[in-house]
Amino acid sequence: MPKEQPEKSEKNNWSEVNNYIELAVIFPAATLIGWIIGHILDVYLHRDWIQFVGLGFGIAAGFIQLFRVGLKASRE
């Protein structure tokens, strides 16, 4: 006779929802923050290319955080 698996608690369901919301928000937020920091440095340093470097760093930071959250969710 197979064992019955206990149903997930409501708290666990909300934890999963939180993980998915975090995944949906973290990448655009990191990208935007990187671009804003690069744009501010462009204004102060009178350059035109630093915003693209900031955008690249923001995208990279977003992907790194996405992988971290994904690995954390897969362990749970």
C-alpha positions as CSV (number, residue, x, y, z in Angstrom):
1,M,0.0,0.0,0.0
2,P,1.6,3.4,-1.0
3,K,2.1,6.0,1.6
4,E,0.0,9.1,1.4
5,Q,2.0,12.2,0.9
6,P,1.0,15.0,3.2
7,E,-0.5,18.0,1.5
8,K,1.6,21.2,1.4
9,S,0.8,23.6,4.1
10,E,-0.6,27.0,3.2
11,K,2.6,28.6,4.6
12,N,4.7,26.6,2.2
13,N,2.4,27.6,-0.7
14,W,3.0,31.3,0.1
15,S,6.7,30.6,0.3
16,E,6.6,29.3,-3.2
17,V,4.6,32.3,-4.4
18,N,7.2,34.6,-2.8
19,N,10.0,32.8,-4.6
20,Y,8.3,33.3,-8.0
21,I,7.5,36.9,-7.3
22,E,11.2,37.4,-6.3
23,L,12.2,35.9,-9.6
24,A,9.9,38.2,-11.6
25,V,11.1,41.4,-9.8
26,I,14.8,40.8,-9.3
27,F,16.0,40.8,-12.9
28,P,14.3,44.0,-14.1
29,A,15.2,45.8,-10.8
30,A,18.9,44.9,-11.1
31,T,19.0,45.9,-14.7
32,L,17.3,49.2,-14.0
33,I,19.5,50.0,-11.0
34,G,22.7,49.2,-13.0
35,W,21.5,51.5,-15.8
36,I,20.6,54.3,-13.4
37,I,24.0,54.1,-11.7
38,G,25.7,54.1,-15.1
39,H,23.7,57.1,-16.2
40,I,24.5,59.1,-13.1
41,L,28.2,58.4,-13.6
42,D,27.8,59.5,-17.2
43,V,26.4,62.8,-16.1
44,Y,29.1,63.4,-13.5
45,L,32.1,62.2,-15.6
46,H,30.8,63.7,-18.9
47,R,31.0,60.4,-20.7
48,D,28.5,58.7,-23.0
49,W,29.4,55.0,-22.6
50,I,29.3,54.3,-18.9
51,Q,25.6,53.7,-18.8
52,F,26.1,50.7,-21.0
53,V,28.7,49.3,-18.7
54,G,26.3,49.8,-15.8
55,L,23.6,48.2,-17.8
56,G,25.8,45.2,-18.4
57,F,26.7,44.9,-14.7
58,G,23.0,45.2,-13.8
59,I,22.1,42.4,-16.2
60,A,24.9,40.2,-14.9
61,A,23.9,40.8,-11.3
62,G,20.3,40.0,-12.2
63,F,21.3,36.7,-13.7
64,I,23.5,35.8,-10.8
65,Q,20.6,36.5,-8.4
66,L,18.2,34.5,-10.6
67,F,20.5,31.5,-10.4
68,R,20.8,31.8,-6.6
69,V,17.1,32.0,-6.1
70,G,16.5,29.1,-8.5
71,L,19.0,26.9,-6.7
72,K,17.5,27.8,-3.3
73,A,14.0,26.9,-4.6
74,S,15.2,23.6,-6.1
75,R,16.8,22.6,-2.7
76,E,13.5,23.2,-0.9
